[in-house]
């Protein structure tokens, strides 16, 4: 019989604040990640520091924030009141210490638990805080949360405020890199939600004077709007709304300036209130899905002492707007019932355009109702979970699952049995699922959603993802396109991207679509094997190994053994996110790449064609790949 594990006083451990944060970082900043996803921990660190500066602005102190972010360093300087000099060290190194416990000082701030900057401090290789108050300044420097420099207070001529500089710990955030588009989105959201605030980020000025109206204006092209943006503001609430020509629903929700990417009670109340108000205005019980189809909207509220469902504050759990206030649902419903109803009465042209959009959605829904039922029956009979989908055990929409595991759930979209088999054998069955594609998908550009139900491949895919009625119940955090890096693979990749952009653009805009990066080369000798993702990495590997190493060019995922694949989709997985810049117009994008051939596109292909002639000397297969690419162009 095995010896029983002893459970004594020595088994009980007490960790100090920094040890606990570093041991369980997910409890404080969500998932770690390498920066390829917009909710990865490095962006949460930036947000936690910026939130404090924003809270100062909200309280009426400081109209400018300076932000500088380089490859591995973040610097934030605000011009608020500055941390009281005697409490500078405590505020960044003692849990449950901060000004936000004084409800009079921070009535409606983003965070109230005094953890944010402590987590940043503990999870940084280097962390420096400097407070400026009334002609004096205090500096403190830390390494991985340990105080390493504590000079005395000195005189200064600088303006009041606080400056924080930090570098995320590369040992915790492995191979991390900041993606500029994600940072820019963060900065813009702060600007939209704080009209009148100027944020100087890496030499560029970010400013908004119309709040959520500006946000929606930058998210949706004016040509696709069915009517001008409706922009309404009240005490502690602001909303902007329009309908477009795209499929799906697109929402941007905020609480006390915090972007709640997973929504919560306020977004649920908003969606419900829009339907109720529209029904009452038109005096007809339209289907809720017809009213909300193609909606693009933003909602921002401020509540006292908000309750979020995690430290990363991505989903609001508060039921009321304050200790003595109404419920969130009542607060939002009453506002829309009055303000949106008044707006529609005063703007009959907008009301008429809204009605036409609803009636169009109703017609489209009825047109596919019969096909939809047959398609759903086919999906069930296809025994989806055994033939097309090798599912995982944890899903993104499972409320009982661990948050960190949910964030790592992903569905690989693969081509061919060999690639599908390799990934299936090497995947993590807890969080990684595999969907096998059969040949090249249909080019669905310009088609209606009817084709999603008529095309078996598309129908089975939307059922695997559970996005038929929207992305609220999406089963995987990441949808990963895993196709070969050859001409056919690139074509399939474009066709899959077209499918999502055409019918589920909100899924792409919310950062759920990625491309799997797999190594192009294997460079090895008898002692060591190096996998290379770029030609530059290949050259470095050749230089490192020397003595004419063996070089293999991978043309297809099926050529990579399951054992090798395990290293590429494990902890060091490389994912390239599909990011839509605020200047990107989906309609124009799809027309250019997936519409009928035009001289402009042909010129683009010729101009950007990459002939890998320099690889031919080391690997004959490279010549073949280059020739195929040239022929395709």
BAPA-433709 format. One line per 8 residues: number of its first residue (from 1); their letters; for each residue x, y, z of C-alpha. Coordinates in steps of 0.02 Angstrom, whole numbers. Example, Ala and Ser with C-alpha at 12.3 -4.5 7.8 and 13.67 -1.06 7.14 Angstrom:
BEGIN
1	as	615/-225/390 ~ 684/-53/357
//
This chain:
BEGIN
1	xxxxxxxx	0/0/0 ~ 68/171/-46 ~ 124/281/97 ~ -7/412/142 ~ 39/594/110 ~ 70/680/276 ~ -41/830/313 ~ 35/931/455
9	xxxxxxxx	65/1112/506 ~ 213/1111/385 ~ 91/1080/242 ~ 11/1251/268 ~ 100/1388/170 ~ 79/1576/181 ~ 128/1676/27 ~ 160/1862/25
17	xxxxxxxx	69/1970/-103 ~ 199/1959/-242 ~ 227/1772/-221 ~ 41/1739/-236 ~ 21/1849/-390 ~ 171/1768/-476 ~ 112/1593/-430 ~ -68/1622/-486
25	xxxxxxxx	-60/1765/-614 ~ -219/1706/-698 ~ -319/1755/-544 ~ -266/1935/-567 ~ -245/1968/-753 ~ -334/1824/-838 ~ -236/1721/-962 ~ -53/1753/-999
33	xxxxxxxx	-28/1731/-1187 ~ 105/1805/-1300 ~ 6/1957/-1358 ~ -75/1878/-1511 ~ -248/1895/-1432 ~ -319/2063/-1380 ~ -364/1999/-1205 ~ -190/1929/-1168
41	xxxxxxxx	-113/1978/-1003 ~ 13/2104/-1068 ~ -132/2215/-1127 ~ -216/2195/-957 ~ -57/2261/-876 ~ -64/2416/-987 ~ -249/2438/-947 ~ -225/2424/-759
49	xxxxxxxx	-100/2567/-759 ~ -202/2674/-879 ~ -361/2644/-778 ~ -287/2738/-631 ~ -245/2887/-741 ~ -419/2882/-818 ~ -498/2880/-645 ~ -403/3038/-602
57	xxxxxxxx	-471/3120/-760 ~ -648/3063/-716 ~ -631/3147/-547 ~ -587/3310/-635 ~ -398/3306/-620 ~ -293/3305/-778 ~ -348/3322/-959 ~ -194/3241/-1037
65	xxxxxxxx	-109/3072/-1023 ~ 57/3031/-1107 ~ 86/2850/-1159 ~ 242/2775/-1236 ~ 251/2590/-1278 ~ 399/2508/-1362 ~ 437/2325/-1392 ~ 460/2281/-1208
73	xxxxxxxx	430/2441/-1111 ~ 275/2539/-1059 ~ 274/2716/-991 ~ 118/2809/-931 ~ 120/2988/-864 ~ -38/3076/-806 ~ -65/3250/-736 ~ -188/3212/-598
81	xxxxxxxx	-162/3241/-413 ~ -19/3117/-396 ~ -9/2978/-266 ~ 19/3050/-91 ~ 207/3041/-71 ~ 206/2946/92 ~ 99/2807/15 ~ 186/2782/-153
89	xxxxxxxx	266/2616/-106 ~ 111/2551/-16 ~ -3/2590/-163 ~ 96/2480/-281 ~ 152/2342/-163 ~ 20/2313/-29 ~ -139/2222/-74 ~ -299/2310/-18
97	xxxxxxxx	-213/2479/-13 ~ -274/2623/-120 ~ -382/2778/-132 ~ -528/2687/-211 ~ -589/2621/-44 ~ -638/2800/-6 ~ -801/2805/-104 ~ -803/2993/-92
105	xxxxxxxx	-639/3006/-187 ~ -681/2880/-323 ~ -870/2867/-340 ~ -876/2777/-506 ~ -702/2715/-545 ~ -655/2562/-645 ~ -574/2460/-507 ~ -607/2458/-322
113	xxxxxxxx	-507/2312/-254 ~ -333/2389/-247 ~ -251/2248/-346 ~ -215/2318/-520 ~ -46/2404/-505 ~ 13/2277/-378 ~ -13/2141/-509 ~ 82/2246/-638
121	xxxxxxxx	223/2270/-515 ~ 236/2086/-468 ~ 230/2028/-650 ~ 361/2150/-716 ~ 548/2128/-734 ~ 560/2313/-694 ~ 431/2429/-618 ~ 453/2612/-575
129	xxxxxxxx	327/2730/-499 ~ 352/2916/-474 ~ 228/3036/-395 ~ 233/3226/-413 ~ 141/3333/-285 ~ 156/3517/-243 ~ 339/3538/-294 ~ 400/3373/-223
137	xxxxxxxx	426/3201/-300 ~ 446/3023/-237 ~ 519/2877/-337 ~ 517/2691/-301 ~ 589/2552/-410 ~ 551/2366/-406 ~ 607/2206/-491 ~ 477/2067/-498
145	xxxxxxxx	387/2155/-356 ~ 539/2172/-244 ~ 587/2349/-193 ~ 763/2385/-256 ~ 774/2574/-247 ~ 692/2689/-119 ~ 770/2862/-128 ~ 705/3004/-18
153	xxxxxxxx	581/3137/-73 ~ 660/3276/-176 ~ 607/3444/-246 ~ 538/3457/-423 ~ 469/3585/-543 ~ 364/3457/-638 ~ 174/3464/-640 ~ 73/3360/-519
161	xxxxxxxx	33/3183/-572 ~ 98/3005/-577 ~ 219/2915/-691 ~ 232/2726/-706 ~ 362/2633/-809 ~ 367/2443/-823 ~ 430/2298/-927 ~ 326/2136/-922
169	xxxxxxxx	419/1985/-856 ~ 478/1884/-1005 ~ 485/1729/-897 ~ 297/1737/-868 ~ 243/1811/-1035 ~ 346/1699/-1147 ~ 393/1766/-1319 ~ 274/1911/-1293
177	xxxxxxxx	253/2053/-1416 ~ 135/2201/-1418 ~ 25/2212/-1573 ~ 6/2397/-1618 ~ -175/2379/-1678 ~ -230/2308/-1510 ~ -146/2448/-1415 ~ -220/2579/-1530
185	xxxxxxxx	-394/2506/-1502 ~ -367/2519/-1314 ~ -312/2700/-1327 ~ -456/2747/-1442 ~ -583/2670/-1323 ~ -516/2775/-1181 ~ -532/2930/-1291 ~ -710/2888/-1347
193	xxxxxxxx	-767/2859/-1168 ~ -688/3016/-1099 ~ -736/3158/-1215 ~ -616/3302/-1189 ~ -470/3192/-1135 ~ -313/3196/-1241 ~ -201/3043/-1246 ~ -32/3064/-1328
201	xxxxxxxx	20/2888/-1380 ~ 189/2863/-1464 ~ 186/3036/-1539 ~ 5/3029/-1601 ~ -140/3124/-1525 ~ -300/3030/-1481 ~ -451/3139/-1444 ~ -640/3127/-1460
209	xxxxxxxx	-770/3260/-1429 ~ -924/3158/-1478 ~ -892/3000/-1379 ~ -983/2844/-1437 ~ -1040/2931/-1595 ~ -858/2941/-1648 ~ -831/2760/-1598 ~ -970/2698/-1712
217	xxxxxxxx	-918/2816/-1851 ~ -746/2735/-1850 ~ -814/2558/-1838 ~ -937/2562/-1981 ~ -923/2641/-2152 ~ -1051/2778/-2183 ~ -1100/2699/-2350 ~ -1160/2540/-2263
225	xxxxxxxx	-1263/2630/-2130 ~ -1450/2613/-2160 ~ -1480/2777/-2067 ~ -1376/2909/-1975 ~ -1306/2856/-1807 ~ -1426/2884/-1663 ~ -1326/2960/-1519 ~ -1408/2983/-1350
233	xxxxxxxx	-1334/3039/-1183 ~ -1402/3052/-1007 ~ -1339/3051/-829 ~ -1217/2904/-817 ~ -1274/2829/-983 ~ -1229/2852/-1166 ~ -1276/2752/-1319 ~ -1251/2753/-1507
241	xxxxxxxx	-1345/2644/-1629 ~ -1373/2611/-1814 ~ -1406/2466/-1932 ~ -1295/2411/-2075 ~ -1299/2294/-2224 ~ -1191/2162/-2139 ~ -1250/2005/-2052 ~ -1246/1977/-1865
249	xxxxxxxx	-1251/2095/-1717 ~ -1105/2204/-1667 ~ -1094/2282/-1494 ~ -968/2383/-1395 ~ -1011/2390/-1210 ~ -927/2486/-1070 ~ -943/2510/-883 ~ -856/2655/-797
257	xxxxxxxx	-742/2669/-947 ~ -699/2484/-948 ~ -723/2390/-1112 ~ -826/2238/-1063 ~ -784/2123/-1207 ~ -897/1986/-1138 ~ -1042/2103/-1103 ~ -1141/2068/-946
265	xxxxxxxx	-1299/2133/-865 ~ -1290/2303/-950 ~ -1273/2233/-1127 ~ -1412/2106/-1098 ~ -1524/2246/-1035 ~ -1480/2356/-1184 ~ -1519/2222/-1313 ~ -1684/2188/-1226
273	xxxxxxxx	-1728/2373/-1211 ~ -1695/2407/-1396 ~ -1817/2270/-1446 ~ -1949/2327/-1322 ~ -1938/2510/-1372 ~ -1945/2473/-1559 ~ -2095/2358/-1538 ~ -2189/2489/-1438
281	xxxxxxxx	-2145/2628/-1561 ~ -2208/2532/-1713 ~ -2347/2450/-1613 ~ -2304/2280/-1683 ~ -2227/2125/-1603 ~ -2081/2102/-1723 ~ -1967/1954/-1694 ~ -1821/2007/-1584
289	xxxxxxxx	-1695/1935/-1707 ~ -1767/2040/-1849 ~ -1749/2199/-1747 ~ -1571/2162/-1695 ~ -1509/2088/-1859 ~ -1369/2196/-1929 ~ -1370/2314/-1780 ~ -1209/2405/-1736
297	xxxxxxxx	-1217/2487/-1566 ~ -1119/2548/-1416 ~ -1178/2567/-1236 ~ -1086/2646/-1091 ~ -1148/2664/-912 ~ -1072/2718/-748 ~ -1118/2630/-587 ~ -1061/2641/-408
305	xxxxxxxx	-946/2502/-349 ~ -964/2391/-503 ~ -955/2203/-481 ~ -863/2112/-620 ~ -855/1925/-644 ~ -665/1923/-646 ~ -516/2033/-604 ~ -496/2072/-789
313	xxxxxxxx	-667/2157/-785 ~ -728/2093/-953 ~ -905/2051/-897 ~ -1018/2152/-783 ~ -1110/2058/-647 ~ -1190/2205/-556 ~ -1378/2197/-541 ~ -1401/2379/-486
321	xxxxxxxx	-1321/2546/-530 ~ -1287/2587/-347 ~ -1330/2542/-167 ~ -1492/2642/-175 ~ -1516/2649/-363 ~ -1627/2552/-484 ~ -1576/2389/-566 ~ -1464/2400/-718
329	xxxxxxxx	-1606/2330/-821 ~ -1732/2461/-762 ~ -1606/2602/-779 ~ -1565/2562/-961 ~ -1743/2518/-1010 ~ -1814/2680/-939 ~ -1683/2781/-1032 ~ -1716/2701/-1201
337	xxxxxxxx	-1904/2700/-1176 ~ -1898/2889/-1160 ~ -1750/2948/-1263 ~ -1749/2824/-1408 ~ -1937/2835/-1426 ~ -1928/3026/-1429 ~ -1789/3021/-1558 ~ -1887/2909/-1676
345	xxxxxxxx	-2040/3021/-1662 ~ -1935/3175/-1701 ~ -1843/3091/-1845 ~ -1972/3001/-1954 ~ -1846/2971/-2095 ~ -1736/2873/-1974 ~ -1887/2777/-1909 ~ -1937/2734/-2087
353	xxxxxxxx	-1761/2671/-2129 ~ -1758/2568/-1970 ~ -1925/2490/-2014 ~ -1864/2444/-2189 ~ -1712/2358/-2114 ~ -1823/2259/-1995 ~ -1941/2207/-2135 ~ -1793/2154/-2243
361	xxxxxxxx	-1726/2045/-2102 ~ -1899/1972/-2078 ~ -1911/1925/-2263 ~ -1738/1847/-2263 ~ -1777/1747/-2106 ~ -1938/1679/-2180 ~ -1853/1637/-2345 ~ -1728/1522/-2261
369	xxxxxxxx	-1841/1453/-2125 ~ -1880/1293/-2222 ~ -1701/1270/-2281 ~ -1640/1306/-2105 ~ -1744/1165/-2029 ~ -1684/1040/-2159 ~ -1504/1097/-2134 ~ -1516/1078/-1946
377	xxxxxxxx	-1586/902/-1968 ~ -1443/860/-2087 ~ -1316/923/-1962 ~ -1386/807/-1829 ~ -1391/658/-1948 ~ -1214/691/-2005 ~ -1156/638/-1833 ~ -1053/796/-1830
385	xxxxxxxx	-954/760/-1674 ~ -883/598/-1744 ~ -855/631/-1929 ~ -811/814/-1954 ~ -770/872/-1779 ~ -648/800/-1654 ~ -709/899/-1506 ~ -621/951/-1347
393	xxxxxxxx	-684/935/-1168 ~ -687/1118/-1114 ~ -784/1251/-1209 ~ -783/1440/-1211 ~ -968/1452/-1171 ~ -960/1335/-1020 ~ -999/1440/-864 ~ -927/1306/-750
401	xxxxxxxx	-759/1293/-837 ~ -597/1370/-776 ~ -577/1545/-850 ~ -398/1517/-906 ~ -443/1354/-994 ~ -594/1435/-1077 ~ -482/1572/-1144 ~ -369/1440/-1224
409	xxxxxxxx	-506/1343/-1311 ~ -478/1336/-1498 ~ -545/1250/-1653 ~ -420/1207/-1790 ~ -492/1214/-1966 ~ -386/1092/-2067 ~ -380/1030/-2247 ~ -356/847/-2290
417	xxxxxxxx	-350/689/-2185 ~ -162/688/-2156 ~ -152/863/-2081 ~ -310/833/-1982 ~ -240/670/-1917 ~ -75/748/-1863 ~ -159/887/-1766 ~ -288/768/-1690
425	xxxxxxxx	-152/653/-1624 ~ -45/793/-1552 ~ -176/915/-1485 ~ -226/949/-1305 ~ -393/859/-1293 ~ -446/973/-1151 ~ -450/1135/-1251 ~ -409/1099/-1435
433	xxxxxxxx	-535/1035/-1562 ~ -513/993/-1746 ~ -634/1021/-1890 ~ -590/935/-2055 ~ -626/1029/-2215 ~ -665/932/-2373 ~ -582/1015/-2521 ~ -596/1200/-2558
441	xxxxxxxx	-745/1292/-2481 ~ -865/1389/-2590 ~ -822/1569/-2630 ~ -973/1645/-2544 ~ -934/1827/-2580 ~ -1092/1924/-2620 ~ -1207/1780/-2575 ~ -1350/1784/-2448
449	xxxxxxxx	-1353/1685/-2287 ~ -1461/1557/-2375 ~ -1301/1479/-2443 ~ -1241/1442/-2265 ~ -1384/1318/-2246 ~ -1377/1251/-2424 ~ -1190/1218/-2419 ~ -1155/1066/-2309
457	xxxxxxxx	-979/1120/-2262 ~ -1034/1294/-2205 ~ -1186/1225/-2115 ~ -1085/1098/-2016 ~ -954/1228/-1973 ~ -1078/1353/-1902 ~ -1155/1213/-1798 ~ -984/1160/-1734
465	xxxxxxxx	-952/1340/-1680 ~ -1132/1364/-1618 ~ -1146/1534/-1701 ~ -1307/1508/-1798 ~ -1398/1638/-1692 ~ -1248/1748/-1650 ~ -1081/1733/-1562 ~ -1146/1745/-1383
473	xxxxxxxx	-1132/1555/-1366 ~ -973/1532/-1467 ~ -896/1366/-1414 ~ -713/1412/-1441 ~ -616/1569/-1397 ~ -505/1552/-1549 ~ -544/1489/-1723 ~ -379/1441/-1802
481	xxxxxxxx	-358/1420/-1989 ~ -228/1282/-2010 ~ -194/1262/-2197 ~ -38/1225/-2296 ~ 80/1368/-2337 ~ 65/1332/-2524 ~ -45/1405/-2660 ~ -193/1291/-2625
489	xxxxxxxx	-178/1318/-2439 ~ -176/1506/-2460 ~ -329/1497/-2572 ~ -425/1393/-2443 ~ -373/1517/-2310 ~ -447/1661/-2410 ~ -608/1566/-2440 ~ -630/1529/-2254
497	xxxxxxxx	-594/1711/-2209 ~ -723/1765/-2339 ~ -853/1652/-2258 ~ -828/1732/-2087 ~ -816/1911/-2151 ~ -970/1890/-2259 ~ -1086/1808/-2132 ~ -1006/1827/-1960
505	xxxxxxxx	-905/1990/-1964 ~ -932/2019/-1777 ~ -836/1859/-1744 ~ -685/1931/-1836 ~ -704/2105/-1761 ~ -706/2030/-1587 ~ -537/1949/-1615 ~ -586/1765/-1628
513	xxxxxxxx	-505/1721/-1796 ~ -321/1671/-1812 ~ -200/1589/-1932 ~ -87/1451/-1869 ~ 95/1483/-1906 ~ 190/1322/-1939 ~ 375/1307/-1977 ~ 428/1323/-2157
521	xxxxxxxx	595/1237/-2129 ~ 678/1106/-2022 ~ 866/1130/-2005 ~ 959/991/-1916 ~ 1120/898/-1891 ~ 1157/743/-1788 ~ 1150/841/-1625 ~ 1013/971/-1642
529	xxxxxxxx	853/1011/-1737 ~ 790/1189/-1763 ~ 620/1232/-1836 ~ 614/1397/-1931 ~ 461/1503/-1971 ~ 548/1629/-2085 ~ 695/1633/-2203 ~ 788/1742/-2079
537	xxxxxxxx	768/1608/-1945 ~ 828/1478/-2071 ~ 985/1578/-2106 ~ 1021/1597/-1920 ~ 995/1410/-1893 ~ 1115/1367/-2035 ~ 1245/1484/-1960 ~ 1221/1409/-1788
545	xxxxxxxx	1232/1226/-1839 ~ 1363/1245/-1976 ~ 1442/1096/-2068 ~ 1307/1090/-2202 ~ 1155/1040/-2101 ~ 1007/949/-2176 ~ 872/1073/-2229 ~ 693/1020/-2258
553	xxxxxxxx	561/1135/-2330 ~ 387/1088/-2267 ~ 259/1109/-2405 ~ 110/1035/-2314 ~ 53/1007/-2137 ~ 34/822/-2178 ~ 223/811/-2195 ~ 246/857/-2012
561	xxxxxxxx	235/708/-1895 ~ 114/711/-1748 ~ 262/710/-1629 ~ 332/866/-1711 ~ 162/948/-1722 ~ 141/936/-1534 ~ 276/1065/-1512 ~ 197/1187/-1635
569	xxxxxxxx	22/1189/-1558 ~ 73/1177/-1376 ~ 137/1309/-1257 ~ 241/1393/-1392 ~ 102/1400/-1523 ~ 118/1545/-1644 ~ -45/1623/-1698 ~ -68/1770/-1816
577	xxxxxxxx	-229/1864/-1775 ~ -344/1926/-1911 ~ -361/2110/-1869 ~ -476/2234/-1953 ~ -407/2410/-1941 ~ -530/2549/-1912 ~ -499/2605/-2091 ~ -543/2433/-2159
585	xxxxxxxx	-706/2423/-2257 ~ -760/2241/-2266 ~ -860/2266/-2425 ~ -715/2345/-2517 ~ -595/2216/-2447 ~ -697/2068/-2508 ~ -733/2148/-2676 ~ -547/2174/-2708
593	xxxxxxxx	-487/2001/-2655 ~ -636/1888/-2691 ~ -735/1975/-2828 ~ -711/1951/-3014 ~ -534/1975/-3077 ~ -487/2154/-3106 ~ -328/2237/-3174 ~ -301/2314/-3002
601	xxxxxxxx	-296/2145/-2916 ~ -185/2068/-3050 ~ -63/2212/-3030 ~ -67/2189/-2841 ~ -25/2003/-2858 ~ 119/2036/-2976 ~ 187/2175/-2867 ~ 182/2071/-2708
609	xxxxxxxx	236/1904/-2781 ~ 381/1828/-2685 ~ 490/1710/-2785 ~ 592/1601/-2669 ~ 737/1582/-2790 ~ 863/1610/-2651 ~ 807/1448/-2569 ~ 839/1339/-2720
617	xxxxxxxx	1022/1310/-2680 ~ 982/1233/-2511 ~ 816/1148/-2552 ~ 755/1095/-2725 ~ 576/1092/-2659 ~ 585/1281/-2639 ~ 601/1301/-2827 ~ 445/1197/-2854
625	xxxxxxxx	348/1302/-2727 ~ 404/1464/-2809 ~ 351/1401/-2981 ~ 179/1353/-2916 ~ 158/1525/-2836 ~ 209/1610/-2998 ~ 88/1506/-3101 ~ -54/1546/-2980
633	x	-20/1732/-3000
//
